């Protein structure tokens, strides 16, 4: 009987050691995975050679692109224009009802210098990309967009998706309208930024939502596909 407490102590201590050691390994793996997947983007340029008025005048929807890759600076600038942080408190390039920020931005990469083909999630807080899928999925994405070739042929397609609950949680059903208004702001930002970079784009709204979600493994609801190229 005197040995029972010691035995219990040894067993409990051993279990705690295994659990804690295993948890440490898991957390270490998670941290390593995060570091591996996140790619810090070049800082956004805050001045340019094309005025806002010139960009507005020149903006057109373009569906035919050259077979040229984009560079990482161009991708960084486009994503910053979409949802980049512009204020210490977290304000972004596009206005959001109540600063609820329901939109998530992804980029489907086919040809970008310095990036492997795949799907990346833009993280505004760190101005970085997190790889979520590997491989060139442009043809599959094009198929989900009723076969529109601009999606298959553009070197990248920016995907804007929404978590409606972030906004409807505060504004109720009216929040649905606010989310739709916000995605328009983001789309125009990308259009004008592309114009200043000498790039072209078109706003694609014709696609099968559930197919896009399945291909890209999204939890959010996709609202825009925005192919960009030269």
Backbone bond lengths (Angstrom), bond angles and torsions (degrees), N, CA, C in turn:
res aa  C-N    CA-C-N  psi(-1)  N-CA   C-N-CA  omega(-1)  CA-C   N-CA-C  phi
1 X - - - 1.457 - - 1.526 111.12 -
2 X 1.361 115.54 -35.18 1.446 118.53 -178.59 1.530 111.81 -65.57
3 X 1.339 116.57 -25.32 1.468 119.89 -177.86 1.525 113.50 -83.57
4 X 1.316 117.13 -12.55 1.469 120.26 -175.83 1.527 111.97 -62.33
5 X 1.325 120.70 -48.95 1.470 120.01 179.07 1.512 112.78 -57.79
6 X 1.353 117.03 -40.78 1.462 120.57 179.54 1.526 110.55 -63.82
7 X 1.326 115.69 -42.63 1.464 120.33 179.47 1.513 111.47 -62.23
8 X 1.328 115.31 -45.03 1.473 119.98 179.32 1.527 110.01 -61.60
9 X 1.350 115.41 -42.41 1.462 119.97 179.61 1.523 111.47 -59.85
10 X 1.327 115.82 -43.79 1.465 120.68 -179.15 1.521 110.90 -63.92
11 X 1.343 115.90 -44.04 1.463 120.38 -178.94 1.524 110.67 -63.95
12 X 1.349 116.37 -46.81 1.465 120.26 -178.89 1.516 110.76 -63.24
13 X 1.343 115.62 -44.05 1.468 119.60 179.19 1.518 111.58 -60.19
14 X 1.329 116.24 -41.56 1.472 120.92 -179.88 1.516 110.99 -64.08
15 X 1.343 115.57 -42.53 1.467 119.48 179.51 1.511 111.27 -64.09
16 X 1.344 116.08 -43.57 1.459 119.71 179.15 1.516 111.06 -61.99
17 X 1.325 116.50 -40.50 1.466 120.29 179.24 1.524 111.21 -61.35
18 X 1.349 115.83 -45.03 1.464 120.36 -179.44 1.514 110.62 -63.54
19 X 1.365 116.33 -45.82 1.457 120.56 -178.10 1.515 110.96 -63.25
20 X 1.361 115.32 -48.68 1.461 119.31 -178.17 1.522 111.59 -64.46
21 X 1.327 115.97 -41.90 1.461 119.72 179.40 1.517 111.14 -64.21
22 X 1.334 115.91 -41.27 1.462 120.20 178.11 1.505 111.53 -65.10
23 X 1.359 116.31 -41.43 1.458 120.15 179.38 1.516 111.05 -63.63
24 X 1.352 114.97 -40.15 1.460 119.07 179.10 1.514 110.92 -62.12
25 X 1.340 116.08 -40.87 1.465 119.75 179.04 1.514 111.14 -65.29
26 X 1.348 116.43 -41.71 1.462 120.48 179.09 1.515 110.66 -62.87
27 X 1.358 116.19 -46.58 1.460 119.98 -179.66 1.521 110.63 -63.30
28 X 1.346 115.49 -39.23 1.455 119.00 177.84 1.509 111.75 -63.33
29 X 1.335 116.28 -40.26 1.467 120.82 178.46 1.515 110.75 -65.01
30 X 1.361 114.99 -39.95 1.461 118.84 179.40 1.516 111.06 -63.82
31 X 1.347 115.37 -42.64 1.455 118.31 179.00 1.523 111.11 -64.56
32 X 1.331 115.97 -40.88 1.456 120.14 178.95 1.514 111.33 -63.85
33 X 1.350 115.70 -40.29 1.462 120.19 179.48 1.516 110.16 -64.23
34 X 1.343 115.87 -43.26 1.456 119.70 -179.74 1.517 110.85 -61.67
35 X 1.342 116.79 -44.72 1.450 120.18 180.00 1.525 110.84 -63.47
36 X 1.304 116.56 -37.27 1.451 121.11 -179.15 1.519 111.12 -68.12
37 X 1.326 117.47 -39.26 1.453 121.54 -173.02 1.523 113.29 -83.62
38 X 1.330 118.50 -28.58 1.453 119.82 -176.07 1.530 111.49 -83.19
39 X 1.316 114.62 133.04 1.460 121.34 -178.87 1.516 107.77 -121.97
40 X 1.313 116.22 115.46 1.455 120.74 178.70 1.526 109.52 -69.85
41 X 1.329 116.13 129.24 1.459 121.06 -177.99 1.526 111.13 -89.71
42 X 1.333 117.31 153.66 1.460 119.68 173.21 1.525 110.62 -58.05
43 X 1.313 116.64 146.37 1.463 120.79 179.71 1.519 110.51 -60.05
44 X 1.321 115.94 144.51 1.463 120.84 178.52 1.529 110.38 -70.04
45 X 1.306 115.60 143.70 1.458 121.45 175.62 1.530 108.99 -83.68
46 X 1.316 117.51 131.04 1.469 121.22 -176.37 1.521 113.08 -100.67
47 X 1.320 117.33 0.56 1.459 121.51 173.89 1.527 108.20 -134.98
48 X 1.326 115.93 156.57 1.459 119.53 -179.08 1.515 111.95 -151.60
49 X 1.325 115.73 179.58 1.463 121.22 -177.22 1.521 113.17 -99.45
50 X 1.339 116.83 -5.74 1.471 120.52 -179.24 1.526 108.50 -113.52
51 X 1.323 116.66 127.62 1.462 119.96 -178.64 1.524 110.62 -75.80
52 X 1.316 116.13 161.96 1.462 121.25 176.97 1.525 110.39 -58.69
53 X 1.319 116.03 -41.81 1.461 119.86 -179.03 1.525 111.75 -63.52
54 X 1.325 116.26 -40.32 1.464 120.26 178.08 1.524 111.07 -65.61
55 X 1.328 116.82 -39.84 1.466 120.54 179.33 1.523 110.71 -65.83
56 X 1.325 117.05 -42.19 1.465 120.81 178.60 1.519 110.99 -62.59
57 X 1.322 116.35 -41.26 1.462 120.48 -178.63 1.521 112.38 -68.58
58 X 1.326 116.85 -35.79 1.466 121.48 -174.77 1.522 113.61 -86.65
59 X 1.328 117.70 -17.66 1.467 120.25 -173.26 1.527 112.10 -60.39
60 X 1.333 115.47 127.44 1.457 123.09 175.54 1.527 108.32 -144.21
61 X 1.313 115.85 155.66 1.464 120.30 173.76 1.521 108.92 -79.98
62 X 1.324 117.14 125.03 1.460 122.71 -177.49 1.526 108.47 -125.97
63 X 1.332 116.28 130.34 1.466 121.32 -176.76 1.530 113.85 -113.30
64 X 1.310 117.51 -5.73 1.464 120.80 -179.77 1.521 109.29 -112.68
65 X 1.343 116.44 128.15 1.457 120.99 -175.69 1.519 111.13 -127.10
66 X 1.319 115.47 151.04 1.453 120.80 173.67 1.525 109.73 -70.79
67 X 1.309 115.51 158.66 1.466 120.81 179.44 1.524 109.52 -85.50
68 X 1.336 115.24 56.18 1.457 121.94 -177.80 1.527 109.83 -117.47
69 X 1.317 115.21 144.91 1.466 120.00 177.11 1.525 110.26 -78.83
70 X 1.325 116.06 153.03 1.458 121.21 167.66 1.524 107.78 -88.69
71 X 1.330 116.55 163.01 1.455 119.27 173.05 1.523 110.05 -103.76
72 X 1.323 116.15 168.78 1.461 120.87 -173.76 1.525 112.14 -66.08
73 X 1.325 117.53 -32.40 1.462 120.70 178.34 1.523 110.65 -64.44
74 X 1.327 117.04 -40.42 1.468 120.52 178.67 1.528 111.11 -64.69
75 X 1.327 115.87 -44.02 1.462 119.71 178.51 1.525 110.40 -62.86
76 X 1.322 116.50 -43.66 1.461 120.97 179.23 1.524 111.39 -59.44
77 X 1.327 116.21 -41.94 1.460 120.52 -178.18 1.525 111.21 -67.16
78 X 1.319 117.14 -40.75 1.465 121.12 178.31 1.523 111.49 -63.22
79 X 1.322 116.70 -43.35 1.458 120.25 -178.58 1.521 111.45 -70.38
80 X 1.314 116.42 -37.09 1.470 119.95 174.64 1.522 110.58 -61.80
81 X 1.327 116.71 -42.84 1.465 120.19 178.52 1.527 111.26 -61.21
82 X 1.331 116.02 -32.25 1.461 120.18 -178.78 1.517 112.46 -73.21
83 X 1.348 116.75 -48.70 1.468 119.83 -172.80 1.521 113.33 -149.98
84 X 1.316 117.33 25.02 1.455 119.54 -177.49 1.522 112.97 -67.55
85 X 1.327 115.75 151.52 1.462 122.14 178.00 1.532 109.11 -79.20
86 X 1.341 116.02 130.48 1.463 120.90 -177.89 1.529 112.90 -127.32
87 X 1.321 117.55 5.11 1.468 121.11 179.48 1.520 109.07 -144.26
88 X 1.326 115.57 150.67 1.464 120.23 -178.37 1.526 112.57 -58.84
89 X 1.332 116.77 -31.67 1.466 120.28 -177.95 1.531 112.67 -84.16
90 X 1.337 117.07 -0.31 1.460 120.21 175.93 1.516 115.24 108.46
91 X 1.328 117.74 3.06 1.462 120.59 177.26 1.517 111.35 -58.06
92 X 1.324 116.15 146.20 1.463 120.91 -173.74 1.522 112.61 -118.00
93 X 1.314 115.70 177.71 1.463 121.39 -176.76 1.522 112.63 -69.02
94 X 1.324 117.86 -23.14 1.470 121.80 179.09 1.527 109.18 -114.98
95 X 1.354 117.97 137.29 1.461 119.87 179.63 1.520 112.01 -67.95
96 X 1.336 115.07 149.92 1.458 121.19 -178.54 1.520 109.09 -138.77
97 X 1.321 116.88 134.70 1.466 121.40 -179.56 1.526 109.84 -58.25
98 X 1.327 116.39 118.57 1.451 120.85 178.70 1.512 113.99 62.71
99 X 1.331 116.96 19.02 1.476 121.61 -176.66 1.524 111.27 51.37
100 X 1.332 115.66 40.16 1.467 120.04 179.23 1.525 111.95 -83.95
101 X 1.311 118.19 -21.03 1.462 124.60 175.02 1.531 112.91 44.48
102 X 1.330 116.55 71.79 1.471 120.64 -177.72 1.522 114.51 -81.82
103 X 1.328 117.61 -7.02 1.469 119.83 -171.71 1.521 112.48 -93.66
104 X 1.335 114.69 143.34 1.455 123.10 172.71 1.525 107.56 -122.13
105 X 1.320 116.48 137.85 1.464 121.14 -175.17 1.529 109.89 -114.82
106 X 1.320 114.61 131.00 1.457 122.54 177.49 1.522 108.12 -122.72
107 X 1.323 116.34 156.77 1.462 120.40 174.41 1.523 108.72 -131.05
108 X 1.323 114.50 125.83 1.462 121.88 177.01 1.528 106.68 -93.25
109 X 1.311 116.09 112.11 1.460 122.09 -171.70 1.523 110.99 -100.48
110 X 1.333 114.31 128.16 1.457 120.31 172.11 1.510 111.00 -112.23
111 X 1.358 115.86 -49.35 1.467 121.12 -179.11 1.521 110.03 -137.24
112 X 1.320 115.32 97.47 1.466 121.81 175.32 1.520 107.86 -137.70
113 X 1.323 116.42 126.31 1.458 120.82 178.31 1.530 109.26 -62.07
114 X 1.334 116.16 124.22 1.455 120.19 177.96 1.513 114.72 91.10
115 X 1.345 117.71 -0.83 1.469 121.37 177.59 1.523 109.45 -128.75
116 X 1.306 116.85 134.08 1.460 120.30 173.48 1.519 109.61 -73.96
117 X 1.332 117.90 148.95 1.465 119.76 175.00 1.528 110.55 -55.56
118 X 1.310 115.25 139.82 1.463 119.66 -179.52 1.504 111.29 161.73
119 X 1.315 115.64 -168.68 1.467 122.61 178.69 1.522 107.84 -114.95
120 X 1.335 115.41 130.71 1.457 121.63 -177.16 1.527 110.18 -126.05
121 X 1.319 115.42 143.19 1.457 122.85 177.65 1.519 108.30 -100.86
122 X 1.325 117.07 127.97 1.466 120.59 179.13 1.522 109.58 -82.72
123 X 1.341 116.47 129.15 1.453 122.79 179.10 1.528 107.83 -108.46
124 X 1.343 118.40 100.48 1.471 120.42 -175.42 1.519 113.68 -59.92
125 X 1.326 118.16 -39.18 1.466 121.19 -174.00 1.522 112.82 -60.47
126 X 1.321 117.65 -31.40 1.462 121.71 -179.73 1.521 112.51 -114.72
127 X 1.341 116.17 2.62 1.471 121.54 -177.19 1.525 109.39 47.67
128 X 1.329 114.40 58.92 1.460 120.10 -176.36 1.522 110.29 -141.71
129 X 1.316 115.33 170.56 1.456 122.35 177.20 1.516 109.54 -115.03
130 X 1.318 115.11 143.14 1.462 120.78 173.87 1.525 107.83 -120.05
131 X 1.317 116.28 119.62 1.460 120.48 -179.69 1.529 110.34 -71.21
132 X 1.332 116.26 127.23 1.465 119.30 179.10 1.521 112.84 -115.85
133 X 1.331 117.11 -22.12 1.459 121.38 176.59 1.522 108.95 -145.65
134 X 1.308 116.81 145.23 1.454 121.58 177.34 1.526 110.67 -106.31
135 X 1.337 115.94 153.06 1.456 120.73 177.48 1.517 112.26 104.23
136 X 1.319 115.37 156.68 1.460 122.94 -179.38 1.535 109.29 -83.50
137 X 1.305 117.13 108.37 1.470 122.39 -176.59 1.524 112.63 -106.17
138 X 1.326 117.10 17.03 1.467 119.66 -175.43 1.523 112.89 -64.26
139 X 1.327 117.54 -40.99 1.467 119.35 -179.90 1.531 111.10 -64.33
140 X 1.333 116.63 -42.05 1.460 119.95 177.70 1.521 111.21 -63.60
141 X 1.337 115.81 -41.42 1.459 119.61 179.17 1.520 110.54 -65.45
142 X 1.324 116.81 -38.73 1.467 121.31 176.68 1.522 110.80 -60.65
143 X 1.318 116.43 -42.14 1.466 120.78 178.54 1.525 110.81 -61.27
144 X 1.321 117.09 -39.21 1.468 120.34 178.78 1.520 111.39 -69.05
145 X 1.350 116.14 -21.01 1.466 121.51 178.98 1.528 110.55 -98.36
146 X 1.329 115.56 37.42 1.469 122.71 176.38 1.519 112.06 60.73
147 X 1.328 116.25 30.92 1.452 120.65 175.16 1.508 115.69 78.16
148 X 1.322 118.59 16.45 1.467 120.46 -179.26 1.534 109.70 -66.87
149 X 1.329 115.21 119.36 1.456 120.72 -172.80 1.526 112.85 -70.45
150 X 1.315 118.21 -23.15 1.460 119.63 179.44 1.521 110.71 -60.42
151 X 1.327 117.30 -32.25 1.465 121.07 179.45 1.527 110.48 -71.95
152 X 1.313 117.00 -35.65 1.464 121.02 -179.77 1.516 111.97 -76.29
153 X 1.337 117.54 -31.41 1.455 120.88 -171.47 1.523 114.59 -96.77
154 X 1.311 118.54 -21.47 1.464 120.73 177.88 1.525 109.65 -66.84
155 X 1.317 118.09 142.80 1.465 119.38 178.87 1.519 113.37 -63.69
156 X 1.337 116.61 -29.38 1.468 120.35 175.53 1.528 109.54 -140.74
157 X 1.318 115.52 153.44 1.461 121.32 168.12 1.520 108.11 -129.42
158 X 1.304 115.46 123.08 1.462 121.15 175.67 1.531 107.80 -84.01
159 X 1.310 116.16 130.34 1.462 122.42 179.54 1.522 108.09 -113.64
160 X 1.328 115.89 122.11 1.467 120.69 177.91 1.522 108.01 -107.18
161 X 1.318 116.07 122.78 1.464 121.90 -177.44 1.525 109.09 -126.52
162 X 1.335 115.72 162.94 1.464 119.63 -172.79 1.521 112.45 -130.47
163 X 1.322 114.23 144.46 1.460 122.54 166.43 1.520 105.42 -108.02
164 X 1.323 117.31 93.70 1.459 122.46 -171.69 1.525 112.11 -59.92
165 X 1.329 116.57 -32.60 1.455 120.33 -176.14 1.515 114.29 -60.35
166 X 1.318 117.66 -25.41 1.467 119.70 178.32 1.530 111.02 -61.48
167 X 1.336 115.77 -35.33 1.463 120.24 -177.50 1.527 112.22 -97.44
168 X 1.331 116.98 -40.65 1.468 118.76 178.89 1.526 111.10 -68.02
169 X 1.327 117.26 -24.25 1.456 119.75 176.78 1.516 112.12 -61.57
170 X 1.324 116.59 -26.13 1.462 121.10 178.98 1.525 112.02 -100.23
171 X 1.339 116.81 -37.81 1.460 120.26 -171.63 1.527 114.32 -112.08
172 X 1.321 116.98 3.22 1.455 119.58 -179.38 1.521 111.39 67.17
173 X 1.315 116.71 -151.18 1.469 121.25 -176.17 1.521 112.27 -59.33
174 X 1.318 117.18 -30.03 1.463 120.36 179.12 1.530 111.48 -60.14
175 X 1.329 115.43 -25.91 1.451 119.90 -179.76 1.517 113.40 -61.31
176 X 1.339 117.39 -26.36 1.472 120.42 177.74 1.520 109.56 -60.52
177 X 1.333 116.24 -43.46 1.466 119.79 178.21 1.525 110.37 -63.81
178 X 1.323 117.04 -41.01 1.456 119.75 -178.84 1.523 111.45 -62.28
179 X 1.323 117.63 -37.95 1.469 120.80 178.45 1.522 110.33 -64.76
180 X 1.326 116.38 -42.54 1.460 119.82 -179.67 1.533 111.19 -66.18
181 X 1.318 116.47 -36.29 1.466 119.75 175.73 1.534 109.86 -64.94
182 X 1.323 115.76 -42.44 1.469 119.97 -177.22 1.520 112.58 -63.85
183 X 1.323 117.10 -39.29 1.464 118.31 -179.38 1.529 110.32 -66.28
184 X 1.341 116.93 -27.20 1.465 119.91 174.11 1.518 111.84 -66.31
185 X 1.344 115.70 -39.71 1.471 119.21 176.05 1.526 110.71 -59.06
186 X 1.322 115.24 -46.66 1.464 120.63 -178.05 1.527 110.85 -62.98
187 X 1.325 116.29 -43.91 1.456 120.35 179.76 1.516 112.14 -59.74
188 X 1.332 117.05 -43.94 1.465 120.02 179.55 1.527 111.03 -66.94
189 X 1.316 117.01 -37.83 1.469 119.31 176.55 1.527 110.88 -58.01
190 X 1.331 116.00 -44.00 1.463 119.97 -179.38 1.521 110.35 -66.31
191 X 1.319 117.12 -42.39 1.476 120.73 178.30 1.526 111.46 -57.24
192 X 1.324 116.20 -48.25 1.463 119.89 -176.24 1.525 111.38 -71.55
193 X 1.328 116.54 -37.77 1.463 118.87 177.45 1.524 110.72 -64.76
194 X 1.319 117.15 -40.78 1.465 120.62 177.58 1.524 110.00 -59.13
195 X 1.316 116.50 -42.15 1.464 120.82 -179.13 1.523 110.61 -61.49
196 X 1.315 118.11 -41.80 1.466 120.58 -179.30 1.526 112.15 -68.49
197 X 1.343 116.61 -22.22 1.468 121.09 179.95 1.526 112.63 -92.85
198 X 1.323 116.66 1.62 1.458 119.62 -177.11 1.512 112.40 74.90
199 X 1.329 116.95 25.09 1.458 122.70 178.97 1.519 110.07 -109.90
200 X 1.319 115.38 168.79 1.459 120.81 -179.95 1.523 110.05 -128.17
201 X 1.330 115.30 155.12 1.457 120.13 -179.07 1.525 110.16 -155.15
202 X 1.317 114.60 171.79 1.464 121.94 175.23 1.521 106.56 -150.30
203 X 1.328 115.87 146.03 1.463 120.63 -179.40 1.530 108.93 -91.60
204 X 1.325 116.82 119.62 1.469 122.01 -177.59 1.530 109.19 -108.91
205 X 1.323 114.90 119.65 1.462 120.38 177.57 1.515 112.88 -115.33
206 X 1.328 116.15 -6.70 1.469 120.92 -178.70 1.523 109.51 -92.63
207 X 1.320 116.41 98.60 1.461 121.80 177.27 1.524 108.52 -159.57
208 X 1.319 114.70 163.13 1.464 120.78 178.87 1.526 108.25 -89.69
209 X 1.306 115.49 110.19 1.462 120.78 -172.46 1.524 112.92 -54.00
210 X 1.317 116.47 -51.15 1.463 119.88 -174.73 1.527 111.81 -67.18
211 X 1.328 116.90 -30.87 1.463 120.11 178.16 1.530 109.75 -70.04
212 X 1.332 116.49 -42.68 1.463 120.29 177.19 1.532 110.27 -60.30
213 X 1.321 116.08 -44.42 1.464 120.21 179.20 1.526 111.07 -61.14
214 X 1.314 116.46 -39.04 1.462 120.80 -179.27 1.525 111.55 -68.93
215 X 1.328 116.91 -44.32 1.461 121.15 -178.30 1.526 111.39 -63.78
216 X 1.341 115.47 -44.04 1.458 120.69 -174.56 1.531 113.22 -94.30
217 X 1.339 116.49 -0.53 1.469 121.35 179.76 1.534 111.41 58.61
218 X 1.326 115.52 45.62 1.461 120.93 -178.17 1.520 111.45 -91.84
219 X 1.322 115.83 144.14 1.454 121.71 169.26 1.530 109.98 -93.62
220 X 1.343 115.78 -26.10 1.454 121.11 -179.24 1.529 110.99 -79.65
221 X 1.333 115.66 168.43 1.465 121.65 177.58 1.526 109.74 -93.64
222 X 1.339 118.55 118.71 1.469 120.35 -179.62 1.525 111.11 -70.56
223 X 1.332 116.20 137.64 1.464 121.51 -179.69 1.519 112.68 -118.68
224 X 1.317 118.25 -30.60 1.464 122.68 -177.13 1.522 109.97 -140.54
225 X 1.328 115.91 140.20 1.459 122.70 162.33 1.518 106.37 -113.40
226 X 1.340 116.31 128.32 1.468 119.39 -173.98 1.527 109.14 -129.80
227 X 1.331 117.17 88.89 1.470 119.60 176.55 1.521 110.48 -69.04
228 X 1.326 116.05 142.02 1.470 121.49 -179.95 1.521 109.27 -135.35
229 X 1.325 115.91 135.16 1.453 119.85 178.63 1.514 111.62 -160.92
230 X 1.317 115.79 -173.95 1.467 121.21 -179.14 1.523 109.77 -99.80
